[in-house]
Amino acid sequence: MTKKHQKLGRLRKRAEFLFVANRQYGRYQARPTVIVQIRPNLLREDGVNVGFTATKRIGNAVIRNRAKRRLRACAQELLPANGKPGHDYVFIARETTPSADWPDLIKDVEKALLRLA
């Protein structure tokens, strides 16, 4: 499998999201369109796990799902090249995520990943 189309592991349980959000060991970067959290996962030596979340403050279910779809597309495009192996990532949608221009969203995610690397 090429690095561009690497399969990303998924975070699905609340405990996994809380593990990444832990302020003592985890780090984060906030951008105008997205917040990215990262934490080393000692159980994984290679590969990347990723989770996506959007709160009700962003909008109804249709808007939240659109925001998460856009974040999934960003992660699939950028994490294979900019992600750190053996780490877990959480992408948190902001109010501007669903309506942001695609190049701006990509730029914000890439900047956040580079700052966290």
Helices and strands as residue ranges (DSSP letters): G 3-5, E 9-10, H 14-21, E 27-30, E 34-40, E 48-53, G 56-58, H 61-82, E 87-93, H 102-116
